[in-house]
Amino acid sequence: MSYIALNTKRLIQSKGLKQKRVAEKAGYNPKKFSDMLNGRKLITADDVLPIAEALEVSANDLLKRPNDIVIKSED
């Protein structure tokens, strides 16, 4: 599984979002998005920006090694 997929899953979970909603906001059907996050479809460079925008993060946040991500709370 790619860093992008791992980071996307982690961000969805940490933000309390629904995967289906993120998929739709990024312009993907939920099945394709699920396949992307589970390694059944390749996440390409063209996919990074729509996913990042749907998650309201920078593209760099998706490209980082998973241990380098810091989730900021909105307190």
mmCIF file of the N, C-alpha and C atoms, coordinates in Angstrom:
data_MODEL
# 
_entry.id   MODEL 
# 
loop_
_atom_site.group_PDB 
_atom_site.id 
_atom_site.type_symbol 
_atom_site.label_atom_id 
_atom_site.label_alt_id 
_atom_site.label_comp_id 
_atom_site.label_asym_id 
_atom_site.label_entity_id 
_atom_site.label_seq_id 
_atom_site.pdbx_PDB_ins_code 
_atom_site.Cartn_x 
_atom_site.Cartn_y 
_atom_site.Cartn_z 
_atom_site.occupancy 
_atom_site.B_iso_or_equiv 
_atom_site.pdbx_formal_charge 
_atom_site.auth_seq_id 
_atom_site.auth_comp_id 
_atom_site.auth_asym_id 
_atom_site.auth_atom_id 
_atom_site.pdbx_PDB_model_num 
ATOM 1   N N  . MET A 1 1  ? 0.843   -1.178 0.000   1.00 0.00 ? 1  MET A N  1 
ATOM 2   C CA . MET A 1 1  ? 0.000   0.000  0.000   1.00 0.00 ? 1  MET A CA 1 
ATOM 3   C C  . MET A 1 1  ? 0.888   1.241  0.000   1.00 0.00 ? 1  MET A C  1 
ATOM 4   N N  . SER A 1 2  ? 0.484   2.251  -0.744  1.00 0.00 ? 2  SER A N  1 
ATOM 5   C CA . SER A 1 2  ? 1.293   3.455  -0.899  1.00 0.00 ? 2  SER A CA 1 
ATOM 6   C C  . SER A 1 2  ? 1.171   4.385  0.313   1.00 0.00 ? 2  SER A C  1 
ATOM 7   N N  . TYR A 1 3  ? 2.155   5.269  0.438   1.00 0.00 ? 3  TYR A N  1 
ATOM 8   C CA . TYR A 1 3  ? 2.084   6.302  1.478   1.00 0.00 ? 3  TYR A CA 1 
ATOM 9   C C  . TYR A 1 3  ? 0.827   7.140  1.289   1.00 0.00 ? 3  TYR A C  1 
ATOM 10  N N  . ILE A 1 4  ? 0.496   7.426  0.030   1.00 0.00 ? 4  ILE A N  1 
ATOM 11  C CA . ILE A 1 4  ? -0.679  8.263  -0.243  1.00 0.00 ? 4  ILE A CA 1 
ATOM 12  C C  . ILE A 1 4  ? -1.932  7.593  0.310   1.00 0.00 ? 4  ILE A C  1 
ATOM 13  N N  . ALA A 1 5  ? -2.082  6.307  0.051   1.00 0.00 ? 5  ALA A N  1 
ATOM 14  C CA . ALA A 1 5  ? -3.257  5.583  0.541   1.00 0.00 ? 5  ALA A CA 1 
ATOM 15  C C  . ALA A 1 5  ? -3.273  5.539  2.067   1.00 0.00 ? 5  ALA A C  1 
ATOM 16  N N  . LEU A 1 6  ? -2.139  5.231  2.666   1.00 0.00 ? 6  LEU A N  1 
ATOM 17  C CA . LEU A 1 6  ? -2.065  5.177  4.132   1.00 0.00 ? 6  LEU A CA 1 
ATOM 18  C C  . LEU A 1 6  ? -2.381  6.534  4.751   1.00 0.00 ? 6  LEU A C  1 
ATOM 19  N N  . ASN A 1 7  ? -1.809  7.587  4.183   1.00 0.00 ? 7  ASN A N  1 
ATOM 20  C CA . ASN A 1 7  ? -2.046  8.927  4.707   1.00 0.00 ? 7  ASN A CA 1 
ATOM 21  C C  . ASN A 1 7  ? -3.496  9.343  4.520   1.00 0.00 ? 7  ASN A C  1 
ATOM 22  N N  . THR A 1 8  ? -4.069  9.002  3.377   1.00 0.00 ? 8  THR A N  1 
ATOM 23  C CA . THR A 1 8  ? -5.466  9.341  3.127   1.00 0.00 ? 8  THR A CA 1 
ATOM 24  C C  . THR A 1 8  ? -6.369  8.646  4.132   1.00 0.00 ? 8  THR A C  1 
ATOM 25  N N  . LYS A 1 9  ? -6.150  7.365  4.352   1.00 0.00 ? 9  LYS A N  1 
ATOM 26  C CA . LYS A 1 9  ? -6.963  6.622  5.331   1.00 0.00 ? 9  LYS A CA 1 
ATOM 27  C C  . LYS A 1 9  ? -6.824  7.221  6.723   1.00 0.00 ? 9  LYS A C  1 
ATOM 28  N N  . ARG A 1 10 ? -5.604  7.539  7.106   1.00 0.00 ? 10 ARG A N  1 
ATOM 29  C CA . ARG A 1 10 ? -5.354  8.097  8.434   1.00 0.00 ? 10 ARG A CA 1 
ATOM 30  C C  . ARG A 1 10 ? -6.036  9.458  8.589   1.00 0.00 ? 10 ARG A C  1 
ATOM 31  N N  . LEU A 1 11 ? -5.958  10.279 7.567   1.00 0.00 ? 11 LEU A N  1 
ATOM 32  C CA . LEU A 1 11 ? -6.585  11.600 7.624   1.00 0.00 ? 11 LEU A CA 1 
ATOM 33  C C  . LEU A 1 11 ? -8.110  11.501 7.658   1.00 0.00 ? 11 LEU A C  1 
ATOM 34  N N  . ILE A 1 12 ? -8.671  10.588 6.886   1.00 0.00 ? 12 ILE A N  1 
ATOM 35  C CA . ILE A 1 12 ? -10.123 10.382 6.913   1.00 0.00 ? 12 ILE A CA 1 
ATOM 36  C C  . ILE A 1 12 ? -10.558 10.010 8.324   1.00 0.00 ? 12 ILE A C  1 
ATOM 37  N N  . GLN A 1 13 ? -9.834  9.080  8.917   1.00 0.00 ? 13 GLN A N  1 
ATOM 38  C CA . GLN A 1 13 ? -10.180 8.626  10.261  1.00 0.00 ? 13 GLN A CA 1 
ATOM 39  C C  . GLN A 1 13 ? -9.985  9.733  11.296  1.00 0.00 ? 13 GLN A C  1 
ATOM 40  N N  . SER A 1 14 ? -8.859  10.413 11.245  1.00 0.00 ? 14 SER A N  1 
ATOM 41  C CA . SER A 1 14 ? -8.561  11.422 12.271  1.00 0.00 ? 14 SER A CA 1 
ATOM 42  C C  . SER A 1 14 ? -9.499  12.625 12.183  1.00 0.00 ? 14 SER A C  1 
ATOM 43  N N  . LYS A 1 15 ? -10.007 12.910 11.000  1.00 0.00 ? 15 LYS A N  1 
ATOM 44  C CA . LYS A 1 15 ? -10.930 14.031 10.832  1.00 0.00 ? 15 LYS A CA 1 
ATOM 45  C C  . LYS A 1 15 ? -12.386 13.616 11.022  1.00 0.00 ? 15 LYS A C  1 
ATOM 46  N N  . GLY A 1 16 ? -12.608 12.320 11.249  1.00 0.00 ? 16 GLY A N  1 
ATOM 47  C CA . GLY A 1 16 ? -13.964 11.832 11.474  1.00 0.00 ? 16 GLY A CA 1 
ATOM 48  C C  . GLY A 1 16 ? -14.836 11.899 10.227  1.00 0.00 ? 16 GLY A C  1 
ATOM 49  N N  . LEU A 1 17 ? -14.212 11.743 9.073   1.00 0.00 ? 17 LEU A N  1 
ATOM 50  C CA . LEU A 1 17 ? -14.938 11.821 7.812   1.00 0.00 ? 17 LEU A CA 1 
ATOM 51  C C  . LEU A 1 17 ? -15.388 10.443 7.345   1.00 0.00 ? 17 LEU A C  1 
ATOM 52  N N  . LYS A 1 18 ? -16.313 10.438 6.405   1.00 0.00 ? 18 LYS A N  1 
ATOM 53  C CA . LYS A 1 18 ? -16.758 9.205  5.767   1.00 0.00 ? 18 LYS A CA 1 
ATOM 54  C C  . LYS A 1 18 ? -16.007 9.063  4.448   1.00 0.00 ? 18 LYS A C  1 
ATOM 55  N N  . GLN A 1 19 ? -15.470 7.874  4.196   1.00 0.00 ? 19 GLN A N  1 
ATOM 56  C CA . GLN A 1 19 ? -14.711 7.622  2.978   1.00 0.00 ? 19 GLN A CA 1 
ATOM 57  C C  . GLN A 1 19 ? -15.549 7.929  1.735   1.00 0.00 ? 19 GLN A C  1 
ATOM 58  N N  . LYS A 1 20 ? -16.816 7.566  1.765   1.00 0.00 ? 20 LYS A N  1 
ATOM 59  C CA . LYS A 1 20 ? -17.703 7.807  0.624   1.00 0.00 ? 20 LYS A CA 1 
ATOM 60  C C  . LYS A 1 20 ? -17.807 9.298  0.330   1.00 0.00 ? 20 LYS A C  1 
ATOM 61  N N  . ARG A 1 21 ? -17.932 10.110 1.361   1.00 0.00 ? 21 ARG A N  1 
ATOM 62  C CA . ARG A 1 21 ? -18.059 11.565 1.181   1.00 0.00 ? 21 ARG A CA 1 
ATOM 63  C C  . ARG A 1 21 ? -16.771 12.153 0.611   1.00 0.00 ? 21 ARG A C  1 
ATOM 64  N N  . VAL A 1 22 ? -15.625 11.701 1.093   1.00 0.00 ? 22 VAL A N  1 
ATOM 65  C CA . VAL A 1 22 ? -14.338 12.179 0.575   1.00 0.00 ? 22 VAL A CA 1 
ATOM 66  C C  . VAL A 1 22 ? -14.206 11.783 -0.894  1.00 0.00 ? 22 VAL A C  1 
ATOM 67  N N  . ALA A 1 23 ? -14.588 10.560 -1.221  1.00 0.00 ? 23 ALA A N  1 
ATOM 68  C CA . ALA A 1 23 ? -14.531 10.088 -2.610  1.00 0.00 ? 23 ALA A CA 1 
ATOM 69  C C  . ALA A 1 23 ? -15.340 11.004 -3.510  1.00 0.00 ? 23 ALA A C  1 
ATOM 70  N N  . GLU A 1 24 ? -16.564 11.278 -3.111  1.00 0.00 ? 24 GLU A N  1 
ATOM 71  C CA . GLU A 1 24 ? -17.443 12.113 -3.930  1.00 0.00 ? 24 GLU A CA 1 
ATOM 72  C C  . GLU A 1 24 ? -16.902 13.538 -4.057  1.00 0.00 ? 24 GLU A C  1 
ATOM 73  N N  . LYS A 1 25 ? -16.391 14.073 -2.974  1.00 0.00 ? 25 LYS A N  1 
ATOM 74  C CA . LYS A 1 25 ? -15.839 15.432 -2.984  1.00 0.00 ? 25 LYS A CA 1 
ATOM 75  C C  . LYS A 1 25 ? -14.603 15.515 -3.887  1.00 0.00 ? 25 LYS A C  1 
ATOM 76  N N  . ALA A 1 26 ? -13.843 14.420 -3.966  1.00 0.00 ? 26 ALA A N  1 
ATOM 77  C CA . ALA A 1 26 ? -12.646 14.377 -4.807  1.00 0.00 ? 26 ALA A CA 1 
ATOM 78  C C  . ALA A 1 26 ? -12.975 14.038 -6.261  1.00 0.00 ? 26 ALA A C  1 
ATOM 79  N N  . GLY A 1 27 ? -14.237 13.667 -6.522  1.00 0.00 ? 27 GLY A N  1 
ATOM 80  C CA . GLY A 1 27 ? -14.646 13.378 -7.891  1.00 0.00 ? 27 GLY A CA 1 
ATOM 81  C C  . GLY A 1 27 ? -14.543 11.921 -8.302  1.00 0.00 ? 27 GLY A C  1 
ATOM 82  N N  . TYR A 1 28 ? -14.507 11.020 -7.327  1.00 0.00 ? 28 TYR A N  1 
ATOM 83  C CA . TYR A 1 28 ? -14.411 9.581  -7.612  1.00 0.00 ? 28 TYR A CA 1 
ATOM 84  C C  . TYR A 1 28 ? -15.680 8.875  -7.169  1.00 0.00 ? 28 TYR A C  1 
ATOM 85  N N  . ASN A 1 29 ? -15.992 7.786  -7.848  1.00 0.00 ? 29 ASN A N  1 
ATOM 86  C CA . ASN A 1 29 ? -17.086 6.982  -7.314  1.00 0.00 ? 29 ASN A CA 1 
ATOM 87  C C  . ASN A 1 29 ? -16.519 6.209  -6.125  1.00 0.00 ? 29 ASN A C  1 
ATOM 88  N N  . PRO A 1 30 ? -17.338 5.926  -5.126  1.00 0.00 ? 30 PRO A N  1 
ATOM 89  C CA . PRO A 1 30 ? -16.848 5.306  -3.888  1.00 0.00 ? 30 PRO A CA 1 
ATOM 90  C C  . PRO A 1 30 ? -16.118 3.975  -4.095  1.00 0.00 ? 30 PRO A C  1 
ATOM 91  N N  . LYS A 1 31 ? -16.549 3.174  -5.061  1.00 0.00 ? 31 LYS A N  1 
ATOM 92  C CA . LYS A 1 31 ? -15.892 1.878  -5.315  1.00 0.00 ? 31 LYS A CA 1 
ATOM 93  C C  . LYS A 1 31 ? -14.464 2.089  -5.820  1.00 0.00 ? 31 LYS A C  1 
ATOM 94  N N  . LYS A 1 32 ? -14.301 2.985  -6.788  1.00 0.00 ? 32 LYS A N  1 
ATOM 95  C CA . LYS A 1 32 ? -12.960 3.252  -7.311  1.00 0.00 ? 32 LYS A CA 1 
ATOM 96  C C  . LYS A 1 32 ? -12.062 3.810  -6.208  1.00 0.00 ? 32 LYS A C  1 
ATOM 97  N N  . PHE A 1 33 ? -12.595 4.725  -5.404  1.00 0.00 ? 33 PHE A N  1 
ATOM 98  C CA . PHE A 1 33 ? -11.809 5.324  -4.326  1.00 0.00 ? 33 PHE A CA 1 
ATOM 99  C C  . PHE A 1 33 ? -11.385 4.253  -3.321  1.00 0.00 ? 33 PHE A C  1 
ATOM 100 N N  . SER A 1 34 ? -12.301 3.360  -2.986  1.00 0.00 ? 34 SER A N  1 
ATOM 101 C CA . SER A 1 34 ? -11.978 2.252  -2.087  1.00 0.00 ? 34 SER A CA 1 
ATOM 102 C C  . SER A 1 34 ? -10.873 1.388  -2.683  1.00 0.00 ? 34 SER A C  1 
ATOM 103 N N  . ASP A 1 35 ? -10.983 1.109  -3.967  1.00 0.00 ? 35 ASP A N  1 
ATOM 104 C CA . ASP A 1 35 ? -9.946  0.317  -4.643  1.00 0.00 ? 35 ASP A CA 1 
ATOM 105 C C  . ASP A 1 35 ? -8.597  1.022  -4.600  1.00 0.00 ? 35 ASP A C  1 
ATOM 106 N N  . MET A 1 36 ? -8.605  2.323  -4.740  1.00 0.00 ? 36 MET A N  1 
ATOM 107 C CA . MET A 1 36 ? -7.361  3.102  -4.678  1.00 0.00 ? 36 MET A CA 1 
ATOM 108 C C  . MET A 1 36 ? -6.741  3.009  -3.284  1.00 0.00 ? 36 MET A C  1 
ATOM 109 N N  . LEU A 1 37 ? -7.561  3.135  -2.260  1.00 0.00 ? 37 LEU A N  1 
ATOM 110 C CA . LEU A 1 37 ? -7.045  3.130  -0.891  1.00 0.00 ? 37 LEU A CA 1 
ATOM 111 C C  . LEU A 1 37 ? -6.624  1.749  -0.419  1.00 0.00 ? 37 LEU A C  1 
ATOM 112 N N  . ASN A 1 38 ? -7.129  0.720  -1.090  1.00 0.00 ? 38 ASN A N  1 
ATOM 113 C CA . ASN A 1 38 ? -6.799  -0.649 -0.690  1.00 0.00 ? 38 ASN A CA 1 
ATOM 114 C C  . ASN A 1 38 ? -5.838  -1.341 -1.648  1.00 0.00 ? 38 ASN A C  1 
ATOM 115 N N  . GLY A 1 39 ? -5.191  -0.557 -2.518  1.00 0.00 ? 39 GLY A N  1 
ATOM 116 C CA . GLY A 1 39 ? -4.139  -1.085 -3.377  1.00 0.00 ? 39 GLY A CA 1 
ATOM 117 C C  . GLY A 1 39 ? -4.611  -1.855 -4.593  1.00 0.00 ? 39 GLY A C  1 
ATOM 118 N N  . ARG A 1 40 ? -5.893  -1.819 -4.883  1.00 0.00 ? 40 ARG A N  1 
ATOM 119 C CA . ARG A 1 40 ? -6.388  -2.529 -6.067  1.00 0.00 ? 40 ARG A CA 1 
ATOM 120 C C  . ARG A 1 40 ? -6.338  -1.667 -7.323  1.00 0.00 ? 40 ARG A C  1 
ATOM 121 N N  . LYS A 1 41 ? -6.232  -0.359 -7.144  1.00 0.00 ? 41 LYS A N  1 
ATOM 122 C CA . LYS A 1 41 ? -6.052  0.592  -8.248  1.00 0.00 ? 41 LYS A CA 1 
ATOM 123 C C  . LYS A 1 41 ? -4.917  1.523  -7.850  1.00 0.00 ? 41 LYS A C  1 
ATOM 124 N N  . LEU A 1 42 ? -4.106  1.858  -8.824  1.00 0.00 ? 42 LEU A N  1 
ATOM 125 C CA . LEU A 1 42 ? -2.960  2.728  -8.598  1.00 0.00 ? 42 LEU A CA 1 
ATOM 126 C C  . LEU A 1 42 ? -3.406  4.172  -8.386  1.00 0.00 ? 42 LEU A C  1 
ATOM 127 N N  . ILE A 1 43 ? -2.854  4.823  -7.375  1.00 0.00 ? 43 ILE A N  1 
ATOM 128 C CA . ILE A 1 43 ? -3.072  6.246  -7.172  1.00 0.00 ? 43 ILE A CA 1 
ATOM 129 C C  . ILE A 1 43 ? -1.972  6.961  -7.954  1.00 0.00 ? 43 ILE A C  1 
ATOM 130 N N  . THR A 1 44 ? -2.378  7.774  -8.922  1.00 0.00 ? 44 THR A N  1 
ATOM 131 C CA . THR A 1 44 ? -1.412  8.469  -9.772  1.00 0.00 ? 44 THR A CA 1 
ATOM 132 C C  . THR A 1 44 ? -1.174  9.886  -9.272  1.00 0.00 ? 44 THR A C  1 
ATOM 133 N N  . ALA A 1 45 ? -0.204  10.543 -9.887  1.00 0.00 ? 45 ALA A N  1 
ATOM 134 C CA . ALA A 1 45 ? 0.093   11.936 -9.543  1.00 0.00 ? 45 ALA A CA 1 
ATOM 135 C C  . ALA A 1 45 ? -1.131  12.818 -9.759  1.00 0.00 ? 45 ALA A C  1 
ATOM 136 N N  . ASP A 1 46 ? -1.930  12.500 -10.778 1.00 0.00 ? 46 ASP A N  1 
ATOM 137 C CA . ASP A 1 46 ? -3.132  13.290 -11.060 1.00 0.00 ? 46 ASP A CA 1 
ATOM 138 C C  . ASP A 1 46 ? -4.203  13.138 -9.973  1.00 0.00 ? 46 ASP A C  1 
ATOM 139 N N  . ASP A 1 47 ? -4.121  12.103 -9.171  1.00 0.00 ? 47 ASP A N  1 
ATOM 140 C CA . ASP A 1 47 ? -5.099  11.866 -8.113  1.00 0.00 ? 47 ASP A CA 1 
ATOM 141 C C  . ASP A 1 47 ? -4.787  12.623 -6.830  1.00 0.00 ? 47 ASP A C  1 
ATOM 142 N N  . VAL A 1 48 ? -3.544  12.991 -6.641  1.00 0.00 ? 48 VAL A N  1 
ATOM 143 C CA . VAL A 1 48 ? -3.117  13.561 -5.364  1.00 0.00 ? 48 VAL A CA 1 
ATOM 144 C C  . VAL A 1 48 ? -3.833  14.871 -5.038  1.00 0.00 ? 48 VAL A C  1 
ATOM 145 N N  . LEU A 1 49 ? -3.884  15.797 -5.973  1.00 0.00 ? 49 LEU A N  1 
ATOM 146 C CA . LEU A 1 49 ? -4.482  17.102 -5.679  1.00 0.00 ? 49 LEU A CA 1 
ATOM 147 C C  . LEU A 1 49 ? -5.978  17.012 -5.378  1.00 0.00 ? 49 LEU A C  1 
ATOM 148 N N  . PRO A 1 50 ? -6.787  16.292 -6.163  1.00 0.00 ? 50 PRO A N  1 
ATOM 149 C CA . PRO A 1 50 ? -8.209  16.199 -5.810  1.00 0.00 ? 50 PRO A CA 1 
ATOM 150 C C  . PRO A 1 50 ? -8.450  15.565 -4.437  1.00 0.00 ? 50 PRO A C  1 
ATOM 151 N N  . ILE A 1 51 ? -7.648  14.564 -4.096  1.00 0.00 ? 51 ILE A N  1 
ATOM 152 C CA . ILE A 1 51 ? -7.801  13.924 -2.790  1.00 0.00 ? 51 ILE A CA 1 
ATOM 153 C C  . ILE A 1 51 ? -7.412  14.906 -1.683  1.00 0.00 ? 51 ILE A C  1 
ATOM 154 N N  . ALA A 1 52 ? -6.296  15.590 -1.865  1.00 0.00 ? 52 ALA A N  1 
ATOM 155 C CA . ALA A 1 52 ? -5.849  16.570 -0.866  1.00 0.00 ? 52 ALA A CA 1 
ATOM 156 C C  . ALA A 1 52 ? -6.888  17.674 -0.675  1.00 0.00 ? 52 ALA A C  1 
ATOM 157 N N  . GLU A 1 53 ? -7.442  18.160 -1.769  1.00 0.00 ? 53 GLU A N  1 
ATOM 158 C CA . GLU A 1 53 ? -8.452  19.214 -1.661  1.00 0.00 ? 53 GLU A CA 1 
ATOM 159 C C  . GLU A 1 53 ? -9.702  18.707 -0.949  1.00 0.00 ? 53 GLU A C  1 
ATOM 160 N N  . ALA A 1 54 ? -10.095 17.481 -1.215  1.00 0.00 ? 54 ALA A N  1 
ATOM 161 C CA . ALA A 1 54 ? -11.264 16.908 -0.547  1.00 0.00 ? 54 ALA A CA 1 
ATOM 162 C C  . ALA A 1 54 ? -11.035 16.776 0.953   1.00 0.00 ? 54 ALA A C  1 
ATOM 163 N N  . LEU A 1 55 ? -9.793  16.518 1.336   1.00 0.00 ? 55 LEU A N  1 
ATOM 164 C CA . LEU A 1 55 ? -9.440  16.371 2.752   1.00 0.00 ? 55 LEU A CA 1 
ATOM 165 C C  . LEU A 1 55 ? -9.050  17.702 3.400   1.00 0.00 ? 55 LEU A C  1 
ATOM 166 N N  . GLU A 1 56 ? -8.953  18.749 2.580   1.00 0.00 ? 56 GLU A N  1 
ATOM 167 C CA . GLU A 1 56 ? -8.542  20.069 3.061   1.00 0.00 ? 56 GLU A CA 1 
ATOM 168 C C  . GLU A 1 56 ? -7.156  20.039 3.702   1.00 0.00 ? 56 GLU A C  1 
ATOM 169 N N  . VAL A 1 57 ? -6.239  19.378 2.993   1.00 0.00 ? 57 VAL A N  1 
ATOM 170 C CA . VAL A 1 57 ? -4.830  19.314 3.394   1.00 0.00 ? 57 VAL A CA 1 
ATOM 171 C C  . VAL A 1 57 ? -3.988  19.638 2.166   1.00 0.00 ? 57 VAL A C  1 
ATOM 172 N N  . SER A 1 58 ? -2.694  19.790 2.356   1.00 0.00 ? 58 SER A N  1 
ATOM 173 C CA . SER A 1 58 ? -1.817  20.025 1.208   1.00 0.00 ? 58 SER A CA 1 
ATOM 174 C C  . SER A 1 58 ? -1.470  18.686 0.563   1.00 0.00 ? 58 SER A C  1 
ATOM 175 N N  . ALA A 1 59 ? -1.101  18.749 -0.695  1.00 0.00 ? 59 ALA A N  1 
ATOM 176 C CA . ALA A 1 59 ? -0.661  17.541 -1.393  1.00 0.00 ? 59 ALA A CA 1 
ATOM 177 C C  . ALA A 1 59 ? 0.542   16.934 -0.666  1.00 0.00 ? 59 ALA A C  1 
ATOM 178 N N  . ASN A 1 60 ? 1.389   17.782 -0.103  1.00 0.00 ? 60 ASN A N  1 
ATOM 179 C CA . ASN A 1 60 ? 2.561   17.289 0.639   1.00 0.00 ? 60 ASN A CA 1 
ATOM 180 C C  . ASN A 1 60 ? 2.155   16.400 1.810   1.00 0.00 ? 60 ASN A C  1 
ATOM 181 N N  . ASP A 1 61 ? 1.008   16.699 2.422   1.00 0.00 ? 61 ASP A N  1 
ATOM 182 C CA . ASP A 1 61 ? 0.548   15.875 3.541   1.00 0.00 ? 61 ASP A CA 1 
ATOM 183 C C  . ASP A 1 61 ? 0.251   14.449 3.102   1.00 0.00 ? 61 ASP A C  1 
ATOM 184 N N  . LEU A 1 62 ? -0.142  14.272 1.858   1.00 0.00 ? 62 LEU A N  1 
ATOM 185 C CA . LEU A 1 62 ? -0.418  12.917 1.359   1.00 0.00 ? 62 LEU A CA 1 
ATOM 186 C C  . LEU A 1 62 ? 0.854   12.197 0.936   1.00 0.00 ? 62 LEU A C  1 
ATOM 187 N N  . LEU A 1 63 ? 1.880   12.949 0.608   1.00 0.00 ? 63 LEU A N  1 
ATOM 188 C CA . LEU A 1 63 ? 3.115   12.358 0.092   1.00 0.00 ? 63 LEU A CA 1 
ATOM 189 C C  . LEU A 1 63 ? 4.141   12.031 1.173   1.00 0.00 ? 63 LEU A C  1 
ATOM 190 N N  . LYS A 1 64 ? 3.922   12.512 2.377   1.00 0.00 ? 64 LYS A N  1 
ATOM 191 C CA . LYS A 1 64 ? 4.869   12.274 3.475   1.00 0.00 ? 64 LYS A CA 1 
ATOM 192 C C  . LYS A 1 64 ? 4.845   10.821 3.921   1.00 0.00 ? 64 LYS A C  1 
ATOM 193 N N  . ARG A 1 65 ? 5.968   10.409 4.478   1.00 0.00 ? 65 ARG A N  1 
ATOM 194 C CA . ARG A 1 65 ? 5.968   9.103  5.141   1.00 0.00 ? 65 ARG A CA 1 
ATOM 195 C C  . ARG A 1 65 ? 4.949   9.174  6.260   1.00 0.00 ? 65 ARG A C  1 
ATOM 196 N N  . PRO A 1 66 ? 4.150   8.131  6.474   1.00 0.00 ? 66 PRO A N  1 
ATOM 197 C CA . PRO A 1 66 ? 3.076   8.187  7.474   1.00 0.00 ? 66 PRO A CA 1 
ATOM 198 C C  . PRO A 1 66 ? 3.516   8.633  8.861   1.00 0.00 ? 66 PRO A C  1 
ATOM 199 N N  . ASN A 1 67 ? 4.703   8.298  9.286   1.00 0.00 ? 67 ASN A N  1 
ATOM 200 C CA . ASN A 1 67 ? 5.156   8.690  10.624  1.00 0.00 ? 67 ASN A CA 1 
ATOM 201 C C  . ASN A 1 67 ? 5.491   10.164 10.740  1.00 0.00 ? 67 ASN A C  1 
ATOM 202 N N  . ASP A 1 68 ? 5.579   10.871 9.591   1.00 0.00 ? 68 ASP A N  1 
ATOM 203 C CA . ASP A 1 68 ? 5.926   12.283 9.597   1.00 0.00 ? 68 ASP A CA 1 
ATOM 204 C C  . ASP A 1 68 ? 4.710   13.195 9.672   1.00 0.00 ? 68 ASP A C  1 
ATOM 205 N N  . ILE A 1 69 ? 3.515   12.652 9.641   1.00 0.00 ? 69 ILE A N  1 
ATOM 206 C CA . ILE A 1 69 ? 2.308   13.469 9.631   1.00 0.00 ? 69 ILE A CA 1 
ATOM 207 C C  . ILE A 1 69 ? 1.963   13.911 11.047  1.00 0.00 ? 69 ILE A C  1 
ATOM 208 N N  . VAL A 1 70 ? 1.640   15.186 11.173  1.00 0.00 ? 70 VAL A N  1 
ATOM 209 C CA . VAL A 1 70 ? 1.165   15.738 12.434  1.00 0.00 ? 70 VAL A CA 1 
ATOM 210 C C  . VAL A 1 70 ? -0.240  16.252 12.176  1.00 0.00 ? 70 VAL A C  1 
ATOM 211 N N  . ILE A 1 71 ? -1.201  15.711 12.895  1.00 0.00 ? 71 ILE A N  1 
ATOM 212 C CA . ILE A 1 71 ? -2.591  16.137 12.759  1.00 0.00 ? 71 ILE A CA 1 
ATOM 213 C C  . ILE A 1 71 ? -2.828  17.282 13.727  1.00 0.00 ? 71 ILE A C  1 
ATOM 214 N N  . LYS A 1 72 ? -3.273  18.419 13.201  1.00 0.00 ? 72 LYS A N  1 
ATOM 215 C CA . LYS A 1 72 ? -3.534  19.585 14.034  1.00 0.00 ? 72 LYS A CA 1 
ATOM 216 C C  . LYS A 1 72 ? -5.004  19.579 14.434  1.00 0.00 ? 72 LYS A C  1 
ATOM 217 N N  . SER A 1 73 ? -5.270  19.735 15.716  1.00 0.00 ? 73 SER A N  1 
ATOM 218 C CA . SER A 1 73 ? -6.654  19.811 16.162  1.00 0.00 ? 73 SER A CA 1 
ATOM 219 C C  . SER A 1 73 ? -7.148  21.223 15.968  1.00 0.00 ? 73 SER A C  1 
ATOM 220 N N  . GLU A 1 74 ? -8.463  21.348 15.861  1.00 0.00 ? 74 GLU A N  1 
ATOM 221 C CA . GLU A 1 74 ? -9.059  22.654 15.628  1.00 0.00 ? 74 GLU A CA 1 
ATOM 222 C C  . GLU A 1 74 ? -9.658  23.226 16.911  1.00 0.00 ? 74 GLU A C  1 
ATOM 223 N N  . ASP A 1 75 ? -8.963  23.042 18.026  1.00 0.00 ? 75 ASP A N  1 
ATOM 224 C CA . ASP A 1 75 ? -9.451  23.537 19.321  1.00 0.00 ? 75 ASP A CA 1 
ATOM 225 C C  . ASP A 1 75 ? -9.372  25.027 19.414  1.00 0.00 ? 75 ASP A C  1 
# 
